[in-house]
Amino acid sequence: MNRVLEISLAISTGLILYTYLGYPLILLLLANIKQVAADIRFGLGKRNRRRRREDAQVPTVSLVFAAHNEAAVIAQKMRNCKHLDYPAGRLEILVGCDGCTDRTAALARQANVPNARILEFSDRGGKPATLNHLVPMAQGEIVVLCDANTLFEPDTLTSLVRHFEGRDVGCVCGELRLVDAGKRRSSEGLYWKYETMLKFLESRLNMLVGANGGVFAIRRDLFSPLPPDGIIDDFLVAMRIRETGRRVIYDPEAVATEEVAAGVRHEFRRRVRIGAGNFHALKYTWKLLNPARGLIAFSYWSHKVIRWFVPVALVAAETSAILLSGNPLCAALAMLGVGFVGLGLAGYRLEMQGRYWSPFSVPYYFLSMNLALLLGLVRFLRRSQSTVWKPTPRQPLLTPETGHAVTAKDRADFKGAHV
């Protein structure tokens, strides 16, 4: 029995350390090797390493997003669309109001954004179903997908579409920056920086899997209808494009901003839904786990699949360490686990008081995130995942194109809307 527990402890601890420490270090090593090799080739060959821009016509773009009861932010979103620095004759905007029961559609129309179409769907179908309606209507060669609460920098569209000059590129993911409107520090922001670093390194190695739904672009002809079973749309869209052999790349200069949630507990339900959706995605993307796919399979296993099972590994490691506590090393590991949970509980108490302190708040965020993944796995196994969602409550942000806060008139428009 002890031998089984020892194996369980070793494997579980190894998976946790590999996911959060080993894999990033491997990425850093591979990315630096590739960069050094590129520098050597450049130095010897005296070639221009930048892609030569062709004198092609600016591609047509369709900016597409779904909205459900987003009256608190939709006017600001539409105003942001109006200030995008892209030729008006080459841009259309499609807004899908998914079973809204508030003033989302009315406020979107009141913005009077040129080339914008506001489409209302009376029955709530969820984001995948809404995108299945919208994308086939799109006229643009490139479809840019985003969320109702994300704001683009004026040049974001230009930054995204420039990569499609090469036919090998099928999807471009921009950088989503989390903004703290309440001037609070956020452990989610720290985690997001860690994820952004991984995304940058994976893109350099052509092994990026998935995209962020807040800001990414695809070739319209590569979109295929999303399944109606609670899937995470941005991840599946990007992975399907990967299966065609096209590249998925990350451009940190294509910037969108989104307000960080008021606290971890406000994001918890969304993370459970995402966790369940991740496991759903496996039945559509399992072919990319084949080691024959090379670095893509390596990335998918390391950054996604193994991490999805870290909550199980955490429980297994702590349970095994407690049962083996007669061994001093195992007893120390068990106490370490108990202490980490204690720090997380203290972080929870701090958040309830509107306070943040990294030694407590970071463990709280880590544990909350993994608990959400675990509950997502349970939801997946119970087949109780839903395709519909409830927006996380947020306040309007400062607009990146002007830097001005929402006006009193805007707040009056928002006031009384059911969010």
C-alpha positions as CSV (number, residue, x, y, z in Angstrom):
1,M,0.0,0.0,0.0
2,N,2.8,2.4,0.9
3,R,4.5,1.7,-2.4
4,V,1.3,2.7,-4.3
5,L,1.0,5.9,-2.2
6,E,4.7,6.7,-2.9
7,I,4.2,6.3,-6.6
8,S,1.0,8.5,-6.4
9,L,2.9,11.2,-4.5
10,A,5.9,11.2,-6.9
11,I,3.7,11.3,-10.1
12,S,1.3,13.9,-8.7
13,T,4.1,16.2,-7.5
14,G,6.0,15.7,-10.7
15,L,3.0,16.8,-12.8
16,I,2.5,19.9,-10.7
17,L,6.1,21.0,-10.9
18,Y,6.4,20.2,-14.6
19,T,3.2,22.2,-15.5
20,Y,4.1,25.4,-13.7
21,L,7.9,25.3,-13.7
22,G,9.4,22.7,-16.0
23,Y,7.4,23.5,-19.1
24,P,8.1,27.2,-19.0
25,L,11.8,26.6,-18.5
26,I,11.8,24.2,-21.6
27,L,10.0,26.9,-23.6
28,L,12.6,29.5,-22.6
29,L,15.4,27.1,-23.6
30,L,13.9,26.2,-27.0
31,A,12.9,29.8,-27.8
32,N,16.4,31.1,-27.0
33,I,18.0,28.4,-29.1
34,K,15.7,29.3,-32.0
35,Q,16.5,33.0,-31.6
36,V,20.3,32.4,-31.5
37,A,20.0,30.2,-34.6
38,A,18.0,32.9,-36.4
39,D,20.5,35.6,-35.4
40,I,23.4,33.4,-36.8
41,R,21.6,32.9,-40.1
42,F,20.9,36.6,-40.3
43,G,24.5,37.5,-39.6
44,L,25.9,35.1,-42.1
45,G,23.3,35.6,-44.8
46,K,22.9,39.4,-44.4
47,R,19.1,39.0,-45.2
48,N,16.3,41.2,-44.0
49,R,14.6,39.3,-41.3
50,R,11.4,41.3,-41.5
51,R,8.7,40.1,-43.9
52,R,8.5,42.2,-46.9
53,R,5.1,43.8,-47.1
54,E,3.3,43.3,-50.4
55,D,1.4,46.0,-52.2
56,A,-1.8,44.2,-51.7
57,Q,-5.2,45.8,-51.1
58,V,-6.2,46.2,-47.4
59,P,-8.3,43.1,-46.7
60,T,-12.0,43.5,-45.8
61,V,-12.6,42.8,-42.1
62,S,-15.7,41.8,-40.2
63,L,-15.6,42.6,-36.5
64,V,-18.0,40.1,-34.8
65,F,-19.1,39.7,-31.2
66,A,-22.0,38.3,-29.2
67,A,-23.6,40.2,-26.3
68,H,-26.1,39.1,-23.6
69,N,-27.4,41.8,-21.3
70,E,-24.4,44.0,-21.7
71,A,-26.2,47.4,-21.3
72,A,-23.5,48.5,-18.8
73,V,-20.7,48.4,-21.4
74,I,-22.3,48.2,-24.9
75,A,-22.3,52.0,-25.6
76,Q,-18.7,52.3,-24.7
77,K,-17.9,49.2,-26.9
78,M,-19.7,50.7,-29.9
79,R,-17.9,54.1,-29.3
80,N,-14.7,52.2,-29.3
81,C,-15.6,50.5,-32.6
82,K,-16.2,54.0,-34.1
83,H,-12.7,55.1,-33.3
84,L,-10.9,52.1,-34.8
85,D,-8.2,53.2,-37.3
86,Y,-9.2,51.1,-40.3
87,P,-10.7,52.1,-43.6
88,A,-14.5,52.4,-43.1
89,G,-15.2,51.0,-46.5
90,R,-13.3,47.8,-45.6
91,L,-14.8,47.2,-42.2
92,E,-18.2,45.9,-41.0
93,I,-19.3,45.3,-37.5
94,L,-21.8,42.5,-36.6
95,V,-23.3,42.5,-33.1
96,G,-25.4,39.5,-32.0
97,C,-27.7,40.3,-29.1
98,D,-28.3,36.9,-27.7
99,G,-31.7,36.8,-25.9
100,C,-31.1,40.2,-24.3
101,T,-33.7,41.3,-21.8
102,D,-32.2,44.7,-21.2
103,R,-31.3,47.7,-23.4
104,T,-28.3,46.2,-25.0
105,A,-29.7,46.3,-28.6
106,A,-31.2,49.8,-28.2
107,L,-28.0,51.3,-26.8
108,A,-25.9,49.6,-29.6
109,R,-28.2,51.2,-32.2
110,Q,-28.1,54.6,-30.5
111,A,-24.4,54.7,-31.0
112,N,-24.9,55.1,-34.8
113,V,-21.7,53.3,-35.7
114,P,-21.2,53.3,-39.5
115,N,-21.3,49.8,-41.1
116,A,-22.6,48.2,-37.9
117,R,-25.5,45.7,-38.0
118,I,-27.3,44.9,-34.7
119,L,-28.9,41.5,-34.9
120,E,-31.3,40.4,-32.2
121,F,-32.0,36.8,-31.4
122,S,-35.0,36.4,-29.2
123,D,-34.1,32.9,-28.0
124,R,-31.0,32.6,-25.8
125,G,-28.6,30.2,-27.6
126,G,-25.3,31.0,-26.1
127,K,-22.1,32.4,-27.6
128,P,-21.3,29.4,-29.9
129,A,-24.8,29.5,-31.5
130,T,-24.7,33.2,-31.9
131,L,-21.3,33.0,-33.7
132,N,-22.7,30.3,-35.9
133,H,-25.3,32.8,-37.0
134,L,-23.0,35.8,-37.4
135,V,-19.9,34.5,-39.0
136,P,-21.7,33.1,-42.2
137,M,-23.2,36.6,-42.6
138,A,-19.8,38.2,-42.5
139,Q,-18.6,39.8,-45.7
140,G,-15.0,40.3,-44.6
141,E,-12.1,38.1,-45.8
142,I,-10.8,38.3,-42.2
143,V,-13.2,37.9,-39.2
144,V,-12.1,39.5,-36.0
145,L,-13.8,38.0,-32.9
146,C,-14.0,39.8,-29.6
147,D,-16.2,40.3,-26.5
148,A,-18.6,43.0,-25.7
149,N,-16.5,44.2,-22.7
150,T,-13.1,44.3,-24.6
151,L,-11.9,47.6,-26.0
152,F,-9.4,47.8,-28.9
153,E,-6.6,50.2,-29.4
154,P,-7.1,52.2,-32.6
155,D,-4.5,50.2,-34.5
156,T,-5.5,46.7,-33.3
157,L,-7.2,45.6,-36.5
158,T,-4.3,46.7,-38.6
159,S,-1.9,44.8,-36.3
160,L,-4.0,41.7,-36.6
161,V,-4.6,41.6,-40.3
162,R,-1.0,42.3,-41.4
163,H,0.0,38.7,-40.6
164,F,-2.5,37.3,-43.1
165,E,-0.3,38.4,-46.0
166,G,1.2,34.9,-45.7
167,R,-1.2,32.1,-46.6
168,D,0.3,29.8,-44.0
169,V,-1.3,32.0,-41.2
170,G,-4.9,31.0,-40.3
171,C,-5.3,32.7,-36.9
172,V,-3.8,35.6,-35.1
173,C,-4.3,36.2,-31.4
174,G,-3.8,39.6,-29.9
175,E,-2.8,40.7,-26.4
176,L,-5.5,41.1,-23.9
177,R,-4.5,43.5,-21.1
178,L,-6.4,43.3,-17.9
179,V,-7.1,46.8,-16.5
180,D,-7.9,47.4,-12.9
181,A,-10.5,50.2,-13.0
182,G,-10.8,50.2,-9.2
183,K,-7.0,50.6,-8.7
184,R,-6.8,47.3,-6.9
185,R,-4.0,44.8,-7.3
186,S,-5.1,41.6,-8.8
187,S,-3.7,38.1,-8.6
188,E,-5.6,37.4,-11.8
189,G,-3.4,40.1,-13.4
190,L,-0.2,38.3,-12.2
191,Y,-1.4,35.0,-13.6
192,W,-2.4,36.7,-16.9
193,K,1.2,38.0,-17.2
194,Y,2.5,34.5,-16.7
195,E,0.1,33.1,-19.4
196,T,1.1,35.9,-21.8
197,M,4.8,35.0,-21.4
198,L,4.0,31.4,-22.3
199,K,1.9,32.5,-25.3
200,F,4.8,34.7,-26.6
201,L,7.3,31.8,-26.4
202,E,4.9,29.3,-27.9
203,S,4.2,31.6,-30.8
204,R,7.9,32.1,-31.5
205,L,8.3,28.3,-31.7
206,N,5.1,27.9,-33.8
207,M,3.5,25.8,-31.2
208,L,0.7,28.1,-29.9
209,V,-2.5,26.4,-29.2
210,G,-5.8,28.2,-28.6
211,A,-6.6,31.9,-28.7
212,N,-8.1,34.4,-26.4
213,G,-11.7,35.2,-27.2
214,G,-11.2,38.9,-26.4
215,V,-9.1,39.6,-29.4
216,F,-8.3,37.2,-32.3
217,A,-8.7,37.1,-36.0
218,I,-9.2,34.2,-38.5
219,R,-9.7,33.7,-42.2
220,R,-13.4,33.6,-42.7
221,D,-13.2,30.5,-45.0
222,L,-11.5,28.5,-42.2
223,F,-14.5,28.9,-39.8
224,S,-16.7,25.8,-39.3
225,P,-19.9,25.7,-37.2
226,L,-19.3,25.3,-33.5
227,P,-20.9,22.3,-31.8
228,P,-23.8,23.0,-29.4
229,D,-22.5,21.3,-26.3
230,G,-21.0,23.9,-24.1
231,I,-17.7,24.2,-25.9
232,I,-15.2,27.0,-25.4
233,D,-15.4,28.7,-28.8
234,D,-12.1,30.6,-29.0
235,F,-10.1,27.5,-28.1
236,L,-11.9,25.2,-30.5
237,V,-11.8,27.7,-33.4
238,A,-8.0,28.1,-33.1
239,M,-7.4,24.4,-32.7
240,R,-9.5,23.5,-35.7
241,I,-7.4,25.9,-37.8
242,R,-4.3,24.3,-36.4
243,E,-5.6,20.9,-37.7
244,T,-5.7,22.3,-41.2
245,G,-1.9,22.9,-41.0
246,R,-2.2,26.7,-40.7
247,R,-0.3,28.7,-38.2
248,V,-1.7,30.3,-35.1
249,I,0.4,33.2,-34.0
250,Y,0.4,35.8,-31.2
251,D,1.0,39.5,-31.8
252,P,1.6,41.5,-28.6
253,E,1.1,44.7,-30.6
254,A,-2.6,43.9,-31.3
255,V,-3.9,45.2,-28.0
256,A,-7.3,45.0,-26.4
257,T,-8.2,45.9,-22.8
258,E,-10.7,44.4,-20.4
259,E,-11.5,45.2,-16.8
260,V,-10.3,42.6,-14.3
261,A,-13.1,41.1,-12.3
262,A,-13.8,42.8,-8.9
263,G,-12.5,39.6,-7.2
264,V,-11.7,36.0,-7.6
265,R,-15.1,34.9,-6.4
266,H,-16.8,37.0,-9.2
267,E,-14.9,35.0,-11.8
268,F,-15.3,31.6,-10.2
269,R,-18.5,30.6,-12.1
270,R,-17.0,31.6,-15.4
271,R,-13.9,29.5,-14.7
272,V,-15.9,26.5,-13.9
273,R,-17.7,26.9,-17.2
274,I,-14.4,27.2,-19.0
275,G,-13.0,24.2,-17.2
276,A,-15.9,22.0,-18.3
277,G,-15.6,23.4,-21.9
278,N,-11.9,22.5,-22.0
279,F,-12.7,18.8,-21.4
280,H,-15.5,19.0,-24.0
281,A,-12.9,20.3,-26.5
282,L,-10.8,17.1,-26.2
283,K,-13.3,15.1,-28.2
284,Y,-12.9,17.5,-31.1
285,T,-9.2,18.2,-30.9
286,W,-7.7,14.8,-29.7
287,K,-5.9,14.3,-33.0
288,L,-3.5,17.2,-32.1
289,L,-2.4,15.1,-29.0
290,N,-0.7,12.6,-31.4
291,P,3.1,12.9,-30.8
292,A,3.5,12.7,-34.6
293,R,2.2,16.3,-34.7
294,G,5.5,17.4,-33.1
295,L,5.7,20.6,-31.0
296,I,2.0,21.2,-31.3
297,A,1.3,18.0,-29.5
298,F,4.0,18.8,-26.9
299,S,2.4,22.2,-26.3
300,Y,-1.2,20.8,-26.1
301,W,-0.2,18.2,-23.6
302,S,2.0,20.4,-21.5
303,H,0.2,23.7,-21.5
304,K,-3.4,22.4,-21.6
305,V,-4.2,18.8,-20.9
306,I,-1.8,18.2,-18.0
307,R,-2.7,21.5,-16.4
308,W,-6.4,20.6,-16.6
309,F,-5.6,17.6,-14.4
310,V,-3.5,19.5,-11.9
311,P,-6.4,19.7,-9.4
312,V,-6.6,15.9,-9.3
313,A,-2.9,15.8,-8.9
314,L,-3.1,18.3,-6.0
315,V,-5.6,16.2,-4.2
316,A,-3.7,13.0,-4.8
317,A,-0.4,14.5,-3.7
318,E,-1.8,15.9,-0.4
319,T,-3.8,12.8,0.4
320,S,-0.7,10.6,-0.3
321,A,1.6,12.8,1.8
322,I,-0.8,12.8,4.7
323,L,-1.2,9.0,4.6
324,L,2.6,8.7,4.4
325,S,3.2,11.2,7.2
326,G,5.3,8.7,9.1
327,N,8.1,9.6,6.7
328,P,9.6,13.0,7.7
329,L,9.8,14.2,4.0
330,C,6.1,13.3,3.4
331,A,5.1,14.9,6.7
332,A,6.8,18.1,5.6
333,L,5.0,18.0,2.2
334,A,1.7,17.4,4.0
335,M,2.3,20.4,6.3
336,L,3.3,22.5,3.2
337,G,0.0,21.6,1.6
338,V,-2.0,22.5,4.7
339,G,-0.1,25.7,5.1
340,F,-0.7,26.7,1.5
341,V,-4.4,26.1,1.9
342,G,-4.3,28.3,5.1
343,L,-2.7,31.1,3.1
344,G,-5.4,30.7,0.5
345,L,-8.2,31.0,3.1
346,A,-6.5,34.1,4.5
347,G,-6.5,35.5,0.9
348,Y,-10.2,34.8,0.7
349,R,-10.8,36.7,3.9
350,L,-8.7,39.6,2.6
351,E,-10.7,39.8,-0.6
352,M,-14.0,39.9,1.4
353,Q,-12.5,43.0,3.0
354,G,-11.5,44.5,-0.3
355,R,-7.8,44.0,0.4
356,Y,-4.9,42.4,-1.5
357,W,-1.6,41.1,-0.3
358,S,0.4,38.8,-2.5
359,P,1.5,36.2,0.1
360,F,-2.2,35.4,0.7
361,S,-4.0,36.5,-2.4
362,V,-1.8,34.6,-4.9
363,P,-2.3,31.2,-3.1
364,Y,-6.0,32.0,-2.9
365,Y,-6.2,32.7,-6.7
366,F,-4.2,29.5,-7.5
367,L,-6.4,27.3,-5.3
368,S,-9.6,29.0,-6.6
369,M,-8.5,28.4,-10.2
370,N,-7.8,24.8,-9.6
371,L,-11.0,24.2,-7.6
372,A,-12.9,25.7,-10.6
373,L,-11.1,23.3,-12.9
374,L,-12.0,20.4,-10.7
375,L,-15.7,21.4,-10.6
376,G,-15.5,21.8,-14.3
377,L,-14.3,18.2,-14.6
378,V,-17.2,17.1,-12.5
379,R,-19.6,19.1,-14.6
380,F,-18.2,17.6,-17.7
381,L,-18.5,14.0,-16.3
382,R,-22.1,14.8,-15.3
383,R,-22.8,16.3,-18.7
384,S,-24.4,19.3,-17.1
385,Q,-22.4,22.0,-19.0
386,S,-24.6,24.8,-20.6
387,T,-23.9,26.8,-23.7
388,V,-25.3,30.0,-22.2
389,W,-23.5,32.3,-19.9
390,K,-24.0,35.2,-17.5
391,P,-21.7,38.1,-18.0
392,T,-19.3,38.9,-15.1
393,P,-20.4,42.2,-13.6
394,R,-18.0,45.0,-14.6
395,Q,-18.0,48.7,-14.9
396,P,-17.1,50.6,-18.1
397,L,-13.4,51.3,-18.6
398,L,-11.5,54.3,-19.7
399,T,-11.6,54.4,-23.5
400,P,-8.1,53.6,-24.9
401,E,-8.6,55.9,-27.9
402,T,-9.3,59.0,-25.8
403,G,-8.3,58.2,-22.2
404,H,-11.5,59.8,-20.9
405,A,-13.8,58.2,-18.4
406,V,-17.4,57.4,-19.1
407,T,-19.5,60.6,-19.1
408,A,-22.4,61.4,-16.8
409,K,-24.7,61.0,-19.8
410,D,-23.4,57.5,-20.4
411,R,-23.9,56.6,-16.8
412,A,-27.5,57.9,-17.0
413,D,-28.0,55.6,-20.0
414,F,-26.6,52.7,-18.1
415,K,-28.5,53.4,-14.9
416,G,-31.7,51.4,-14.7
417,A,-30.6,48.8,-17.2
418,H,-30.8,45.2,-16.1
419,V,-27.4,43.7,-16.2
